[in-house]
Amino acid sequence: MTAVAGILIPAILTKFGALNVPEWYNAGAESLKDSYIPFGTQLVVLHYMFGFAEGKRWMDIRKPGSQAEKGSFLGFETAFGGTADVGYPGGPFDPMGLAKDSGKLADWKLKEVKNGRLAMLALLGFFAQWQATGAGPVDNLIAHVKDPWHVSFCTNGVSVPFF
């Protein structure tokens, strides 16, 4: 869900001159160009970290409360006591205490799924828009606002291919 904000906010701040970063479709190449850590190493470390976190979550699903037992996580066991719902860690992963009430937790989980689906559709739209126009969503919006009659989905040959 943060991908949509991570695309829009830097693009808007760059347009206003408050930030100087590349567009989202070039950001990965730019960050790798200036990095002293090779991409393969970054990928391996990333997969290890996610694998570790998901492994701990899977252990909690198989044996609820096991991640809060002494010796399970380098002295941070009390932070991983979890919530009443198995597989949802709580503690430092819930800094505002939103998951303390099981009724509210179900509501938050539903909101997370709905917002996640909406964010995935927005991201799909960004990908399609970039493929069709070669520009990001903020650039396309600015171009459309400047000239709405000549910059729209009707004037883009990819959007309406039969014209």
LINBELZI-V707192 format. One record per residue. N is the residue number from 1. RES is the residue in one small letter. PHI is phi in whole degrees, 0 to 359 (none if undefined). NEAR is the number of other ideal C-beta (glycine too) atoms within 12 Angstrom. Layout:
N&RES&PHI&NEAR  N&RES&PHI&NEAR
//
This chain:
1&m&none&19  2&t&283&14  3&a&296&21  4&v&296&25  5&a&295&19  6&g&291&22  7&i&271&32  8&l&286&26  9&i&297&21  10&p&297&27  11&a&294&32  12&i&294&23  13&l&296&17  14&t&292&23  15&k&296&23  16&f&274&13  17&g&83&9  18&a&277&12  19&l&214&15  20&n&231&13  21&v&230&22  22&p&287&20  23&e&297&30  24&w&300&31  25&y&283&22  26&n&251&20  27&a&297&21  28&g&297&18  29&a&295&14  30&e&294&16  31&s&290&16  32&l&288&18  33&k&296&12  34&d&262&11  35&s&273&14  36&y&266&10  37&i&254&14  38&p&298&11  39&f&301&16  40&g&301&12  41&t&294&14  42&q&300&17  43&l&295&15  44&v&296&14  45&v&296&15  46&l&300&15  47&h&294&15  48&y&296&14  49&m&296&14  50&f&294&14  51&g&298&14  52&f&297&17  53&a&297&20  54&e&290&16  55&g&295&19  56&k&297&29  57&r&295&25  58&w&297&17  59&m&297&24  60&d&290&31  61&i&291&19  62&r&291&14  63&k&224&17  64&p&305&22  65&g&84&22  66&s&293&24  67&q&280&36  68&a&262&24  69&e&284&18  70&k&303&13  71&g&84&11  72&s&272&22  73&f&204&24  74&l&48&13  75&g&89&10  76&f&259&19  77&e&299&21  78&t&295&18  79&a&288&20  80&f&255&31  81&g&295&26  82&g&83&33  83&t&251&29  84&a&292&18  85&d&268&23  86&v&297&21  87&g&93&27  88&y&252&27  89&p&291&31  90&g&68&31  91&g&55&23  92&p&292&15  93&f&273&23  94&d&226&22  95&p&295&12  96&m&264&11  97&g&69&15  98&l&288&21  99&a&260&27  100&k&290&20  101&d&267&16  102&s&294&17  103&g&293&14  104&k&290&19  105&l&298&25  106&a&298&18  107&d&294&15  108&w&294&24  109&k&295&20  110&l&295&14  111&k&297&17  112&e&297&18  113&v&294&15  114&k&296&15  115&n&293&18  116&g&297&18  117&r&295&15  118&l&297&16  119&a&294&23  120&m&294&17  121&l&294&17  122&a&298&23  123&l&294&25  124&l&299&16  125&g&297&24  126&f&297&31  127&f&298&20  128&a&296&18  129&q&296&29  130&w&294&24  131&q&296&16  132&a&281&21  133&t&247&27  134&g&78&15  135&a&227&24  136&g&278&34  137&p&295&31  138&v&289&25  139&d&299&26  140&n&294&30  141&l&295&22  142&i&297&19  143&a&297&22  144&h&291&22  145&v&294&15  146&k&293&13  147&d&215&13  148&p&293&15  149&w&278&10  150&h&244&13  151&v&234&20  152&s&205&19  153&f&293&20  154&c&287&16  155&t&267&19  156&n&267&22  157&g&297&12  158&v&281&17  159&s&288&19  160&v&236&12  161&p&289&10  162&f&273&7  163&f&277&11
//
